[in-house]
Amino acid sequence: MTSGDVMHWIALQPQPDEGGDALAVLGWWALQFSPKVARLEDVLVLEVSGSERLWGGRPRLLSQIIESDKPVALSKYAQGATSLIAMARLHAAGLARTVPDKLPLAALAAARPHLATLQKIGCSYWGELRALPRGGVARRFGAPLLAALDRAYGETPDIYPWLRVPEVFDATLELDAQVESAPALLFVARRLLGSLQAWLQAQHRGVLAFELIWTMDARRDTATEGQLVVRTAEPTRDMAHLQRLLGEHLARVTLSAPALYLRLRSLETQALQDRSASWLPDAQQTGDSLQQLLERLSARLGSQQVLHCQTRADHRPERMQAWAPAACAVKFIANDANNTRAGGQKNTKEVGLYPTWLLAEPLKLAVRHNNPLYQGALTLIAGPQRIEAGWWGGGECALRDYFLACSAQAGLLWIYRERLAGRDDAGGGADAEPEWYLHGIFA
């Protein structure tokens, strides 16, 4: 590596008012541009010579780094042939294109403890220090200064502990002022969600569950900590959806004391494959997905207020379905669709006889001359459809013959005749008359 203006390293510095561990978050985000990212003092340095070709060259890579959305605001940046040149140009205002020999010694960290002595002997710039005899510099100022100068000029390699992404996201942020309302916590939580997004991108994962914890004023005679767990049915990196979902949950929380700190922690994640962009207009999704809508409604109204019908393997009509929270509704809908396609026409014919409206409890019908009555006499037009189920597992046994009946006043009805033990299949026998029930109504 030689000195000059050829870009090999980029130095980035976040805004000082970002708070928290902004430098680490910026580093997770920067890993998408290069695997060689390191923290030096209050600066982030990236070695990009090995990845710039993948981004279409240095100008395009630099443009992507500077102009793309970031989890934290960027204060300034600089570039150089070595990491120390990039750092020096970043710290020395107005010296973005200054050659290394003209960079001030104050921009070299190893030279700062010796600045007063160096200035007395007429050394103010890198080039002037480099021109001094190396043996005298080593005896007077120590070998670390020469080693730093060699690294700055690319004569010895830069060896750093490269940044690694932690296995679990866990970030804490101190609030600028006490927050007394839970919905107001969302404003600060946005910054933590932005950090979570950078971590998820670096891990190539989507979040399934995360926990928001707030620490409250310990001087109050109340609990000192509160928490809220947010779950999603599908792994996601959509922070806009997570922010709306978190807002719905916080709207139902009451703080017992003012909050002073916020902590966001990932609980469950899953590998997430990035989707390829499409130029086709039909492939572009607009608005929220069905899953996102169901999750927001469940957060606002309560999980037990937004339900999804699930099919069950039971021939008894009243047990063919069950209602469960809609958090996993999309998965069940997809499974039902696959089962329908796999079953072909046979399953379609079977479900075609079932009514639109099923009564919660079967209604016993009056019988006259062995004919069922409901708002008048009923005419049987189809049937019987025999069901014998429930005899396994100790459940309620159902021995029924279902018929499609017509009523002049009520329309099409779904009724069944209860088959008593000991009766023959033809419905005869002198033990007892059959009992008829109304179980469903066709729309």
N, C-alpha and C positions, 0 to 999 in steps of 0.2 A: 504494500500500500504506500502511496506517495502523497505528499501534501499537495494542496491545490484546491480548486473549486469543484472538483468532481465529487458528486454527492454519493456518500456511502452511509452516512449516519444522519438521523433526524432527532433533534431534541425538542421535547414538548414540555410545557409547564402550565398546570391548571390555574384558574383564578384563585387568589388567596382566600377569598370569602366562600369557597365551595364547602368547606367544613368536612368533617368525617375523614375517611381515608380516600380522598379524591384521587390521589396519585395511583393507588392500587386499582381503583375502578377504571381510570384512564388506561392503565396498563392492560387490563383484561380486554378492553375495547381495542387496543392497538395490536393485540395478538392476531387479529384477522389480516393484518398487513405484513407481519413478519413474526417468525417464531423466536427471534432474538430480540427480546425486550428486557431492559434492565432499569433499575432505579438507582440514580446517583444523586445524593443529597435531596434537593427538592425538585429534581428534574427527571423526566423519563427519556431514555435514549433508545432508538430503534436502529438496528443494523439491517439495511434494506437492499444491499447490493445483490443478494441472492434471490429476492422476490420481485424486484422492480419489473423484470421482463413479463411476469404473469399479469401485471396491471397495465401493460401497454407502454412501459417506459417510465423514466423518472418523473417527467412533468405530470403525467396522468396520475401516478401514484401519489405524488405530493398534493395534487389537487383533490384526490379522494380523501386524504388524511385531513386536510385543512377544511374542506367544504362539507363533508358528510356530517350527519347528526352525531353528536357525542353525548355520553351520559353526564359529563361535566363540562363547564365552559372552559375554553382554552384562553390562556392569557397571552402567550407568545410562543413562537417556534423559531428554529434555526436549523441549518444543515451544514455539513462539512465532511471532509474526507476521513476524519476520525471522530470518535465520540467527544474528546476533549475540545476539539475545534468547534464542534457543534454547540457544546455547552458554553464555551467562551463567547461565541457569537450571540448566543441567546442572552447571556447576562450583560454583555457590553452593548448598550443601546446604540443603534446607528452603525453597527459594524458587521452587518449581515454578509457583506461581500469582502471584508477585509482579509488580506492574505495573512497566514499565520504569523509571519515575522513581525507584523504590525499590531498584533493583538496585545492588550495590556496584561502585565503580569498579575494584576488583581483578579483577572478572569481565570487564572490557573490556581486551583485550590491548594496544591502543594506549595506554592510560592507565597501564599498570603501570610504565613507566620514570619516571613523574612522580608516583607516589603520595605520596611524602613531601612534596613541595611542595604538592600539591593538598590534602592533609590540613591543612597549616599555614594555608591560606587558608579552611578550613572546607568543603571539598568532599569528600564521602565517597560520594555516590550520583550516578547518571547525571543525575537531574533537577537537582541542584545545579550540576553542571558545565554543563548545557544552559542554565541561567539566567544564566550569566556572559556579559559582552559578547563577541561572536565575534571582534572585532578584537583585543582584549586576549589572548584565548586563543590566537589564531593567532600573535601576536607572542611570547608567553611560552613556548608549548609546541609550536608548529609546526602547519602545516596538516593533517598526517596524523591528528592527534587529532580535529580537527573533521570530517574526512572519515569517520572511523570512527564518530563519533557520529551523523552524518547517515545512514549506512548502517544503524546500529543502530535508528534510529527510522523507517526506511523512506522517508526523504526523497530518497535516491539509491538506485539499484538495486544489488543484489548481483550482481557479475560474477565468476564463478569459472571456472577450467579444469575442466570436467566430467570425471568419471572415465571412462576408456576401458578396455575389457578387452583385455589383450595377446593376440596371435595364438597364442602357444604358452604352455602352462602350465609353469612352472619355479619350484619352491619348495624352499628349503633350511631345515632345522630342526636346531638344535644339541641333542644329547642331554643330559639332566640328569646322567647318569652313563655311564661306559663300559659298553657292551653287548658281552658275549663270546659270546652265542648268537644265531644268525641268527633262529630263531623268535621271540625276544624283541623283535626289531625291529618286529614287527607291531604291538605296543602303541603305539609312536610313529608308525608309518606310518598309523594310523587318522586322526590329525589332518591329515596331508597328503592323505589320500583325501577327507576332508571339504572341504578347500580345493579339491581337484580337482572335486568335485561342484558347488560354488558357481560355479567357472569354467565348467563345462560347461553349467549352467543359464543363465548369462548369455550364452553363445555359442549356445545352442539346439542343442547338438551332443552326440553320444555318443562315448565313447572306444573305439577298436579296439586300441590298443597304448600302453603306457606303460612307463617305465623307472624302476626304483628303484636309486639309487646310494648306497653307504655309504662314507664316508671313515674309514680306520682309523688307529690310532696309528702315526705315522711313525717312532717310536723303535724299533719292532720291525723285525727284519731280514726283512720280508715285503713283499708288495704293499701299497700305501697306499690302494688303492681297489678296490671290488668292485661289480658291477652285476648286475641281474636284469631281464629283459624279459618282460612279461606281455602276451599277446595274447588277443583274443576274436574269435569268428567274426562276431558281430553288434555294432553300436554300442550302448553301454549307458551309463546313468547310475546303475545299481543298485550302490551302494557296498557293500552287504552281500555281494553276489556277488563283487565285485572283492576284497573283504577276505578272503573264504574262499579265493578263487583264489590270492591272494598268499600266504596262510598255507600252502597246500599246496606252493607253490614254495619258500618259505623253509625248510620242514621238510627239504628235500633239500640245503640249503646249509650249509657249514661255514666259519666265519670263521677266517681265518689270524691275526687280531689283533683286539683290541677296537675296536668302532666308536665314532666320536665325533660324526659328522654324518650326516644323512639328506637325500637330495635326490630329489624326485619330478618327472619331466618327461614331458609328453605327447609321443608319437611319431607317432600317427596318430589322427585323429578324423573323424567324418562327421556331416553334418547329420541331426538326429533330430527327428521330428515328435512333439510331445507327444500322448499318447492322451487322448481325452475320457473323463470318468468316466461309468459306467453304473449305473443303478439296478436293472438286471436281474440276478438272482442267478447265472444261467448265464454271464454275461459276466465275472464276477469270477474272476480266475485265482488259484489257491491253490498254494503250494509253488513249488519251482524248476521252470523250464522244462526241456525235453529238452536244449536247447543248454547251459544252465548245468550240468546233471548231467554231460554229456559232457566239458565243459571241466574240471570238478573231478576227474573220474576220470582224465583225461589228465594233469593236473598231479600227481596222487598216484602213478599207476602208470607214467607215461611215455607219450609220444605214440604210440610204436610198440606199446604194449600194448592200446590202445583203437582198434580199426580199424572202418572202415565199408566195405561192399561197394558198388562203383561199377560200373554197367553200361558195356560197351564195344561199339562198332559192329563186331562180328566174328561170323561165323557159326560159327566153331570153338568148341565148347562149353567147352573149357579156357581160351579167351581171351575169353569173353563177359563176364567180370567181373575186377575188380582190387581189391585191398585197400589202403586208404590211411588215414592218421590221421583220426580222427573229428572233428577241429576244425571241419570244414565239413560235417559229416554232415547237418545240418538242411537246408541248401541243396540237397544232392543228393537227399534224400528228397522235398523239394518238387518238384524237377525230374522225378523218376521218376513221381511221382503225376500231374503235368501231362501227361507223355508217355503214360501209360496211358490217361488220359481222352481225349487227342487221338487215340489209336490205335484206340479202339473195340473191338469184339468180335474183329476180325481178329487183333490182337496177343495177346489172351487165348487164342485157340485155338492159336496157334503155341507159346506157352510152356507149354501144358498137357501136351505130350508129353515134356518134359524131366524127368529124375528128381530126387528130393529130394537124394540123395547122389551126388556126382560124385567118382570116384577121382582122386587126385593124378596117378597115371600109369595109363594103360590097361593092363589085365591080359590078356596073350595067352592064348587058350583053346586047349585041345586040340580036334582035329577028328577025327571018325570018320564015314567015308562021307559027307563033305561036310556033316556036321551038327556044330555046336559043342557042347562039353561043359563043364559047370560043376557040380560035385557031382551028376553024372549028366547024362542027355541033356536038352537044352533044346528047348522047343516054341515056335516063332515064332508069335506071335498078332497082330502088327501090323507094318506096314512094307512096303517100305523108305521111309525118309526120307533123301533124297539130299542130301549136302553136298559142294560143290566150292568151296573157299576157300583163301586163302593163297598163291595164285599171283601176286599183285601185290606189289610192294614188296620182292621178294627173300625173302619169308618162307617158312615150311615149308608146302608144299602139302598139303592134306587132300582126298583123294578117298574118300569113305566113304558106305556105305549103312547107316543105323541101323534097328534092329528092336527091338520090344518082345517079350521072351522070358519064358517062364514056367519056373520050376524047382520041382520038388516039394519040395526042401529049402530053397532060398534065396528063393523068392517071385518077384516081378516084377523083371526085370533089363533094363538098357538096354545092348545090345551092337551092335557095328557090324562090317561086313565091309569090309575094305580093298580098294578097287578098284585093281588094278594097271594100269599103263600097257599098252595093247595088248589088254586084255580087252574083250569086247563088253558091251553093256548087260545082256544076259540072264545074265551071269555065266558063260558058256561059254568055250571056248578051251582049248587044250592046253598053254599056256605054263606055267601054275602054278596050283595050287589056291589059292583065296582064304584069306586069314588073318582069323581072327575075334578080336575083343577085347571084354572087358568094360569098360564105361566108366562105368556108373552103376547105382545100386540105388534102387528105389522103396520108400518107407517103408510 
